[in-house]
């Protein structure tokens, strides 16, 4: 039986370039999107920072195409993780400033993460595949 709502968070890694830009984004977005901004800031803070040239296959970074499963509904989605200004350009994109986007950043294939939604519910996502372009 699957375990949901376990607050142990998986280890994540984010490139130095992404950390710098995402940190600025979390600071700027704090007033307009406080819960998403706080979640993103926490993820950045706990991430292992890697150099840009160290980006590993299967690691979700900005611009990655990610296939993931919603572990509660079983729904599988394929999205591209983007900055907020690019989110409306493609219906298959998800902003890093959304709960799902902030949850996906830094995960690797087969990792799962559980998080609280802005409405107070819980979600659990598992990364199935990652394509970095």
N, C-alpha and C positions, 0 to 999 in steps of 0.2 A: 504494500500500500504506500502511495506517495505521501511524503511529509510536506505539509505546507505551513507557511508562516513561521519558519525557523529563521531567526534573525541573524544567524551566522552568515557573514557575507563572503563571497569567494574572492580570492586574490585577483587583482586586476593590474594591467600595465597600460600606460598612456605615453605617447611620444612627447618629448619635451616641447616641440612646436605646438602640438595640440593642447598641452597643459597651459602654456602661456596664453593662447587665444581663448581657451575655455574658461580660464580664471577671470580674464577681463569680461567675458560674456556673463558669467555668473554674478560678478560685481554690478555690472550695468543693469542687468535684468532683475535685480533684487527687488526693486520697488514695484515693477509691473507684474512680475511672476514670482512672488516670494517663495512659495513651496517648491517650485521647480528649480529655482535658483539655489535654494538651500540644499536640495538633494544633489544637484550637479556639483556644488562646492564640496559637499561631503565625499562624493565619489572621487573628485580630483585630489582631495587631501589624503585619502587612503591609498591612492594608486602608487604603484612602483613606477617611477619615471624612467623611461628608456630613451636613448638617443634615437633620432629619426632613422638612422641607418640600421638600427637594430630591429625595426618593425618585423614581427614574426608572422609567418603564414598562420591564418586562422585567428588572428587578433583583430577585434573590432576597433577600428579607428574612424576618424572623420572621413567620409567619402566611401566607407566600406558598404558593400551590398551584403546584407545579413538575412539569413533565413532563420527564423526562430519560432518556437512553439510557445503558445500561452498554455502553461501547465494546468490551469484550472479549466479552461474551455476545450483544450485540445486543438484549437485553431492554429494553423501554421501560416505565417506571413513572410513575405520577402520584401524588404525595404532597403532604402539607401539612407544611411545616417548622415544628416546634413546640418549646417548651421541654420538658424531661424530664417535668415533672409532668403535661403534657397528652398525652404520647405514647400512653398506653394507652386513651385515650378514643375513638379512631378508628383502625381497622386501616390506613387509608390515610395515617396520619401517620408522620413520622420525626423523632426527636429530634435537635436540634442537637448533642447530646452523643454521637452515633454518628459513625463515620467518614464515612458518606455525608452525614449532616446537616451536619457541620462542613465538608465539602468543598463543599457547595452554597451555603453562606452567602456572600453578596456577589457571586456570579457573575451574569452577564447571559446573555440568550438567545444561543445559538450558541457560548458559551465552553465549553471543556473543561478538566478538571483531572485529573491523575494523582496517586495517593497510595498509600501503603503501608497495608495492613490490619493489624490487631493480630496476625494469624497470620503476617505477614511477606510475604504475597502483594501483588500490585499490582492496582489498579482504576483505571479511567479512566471518567469520567462526562462527558456533554455535555448541557447544558441546551437543551431544545427549545422550551419555552414557559413563561411565568410569568404567573400571575394574582394580582394583589394585591387583597385585599378590604378 
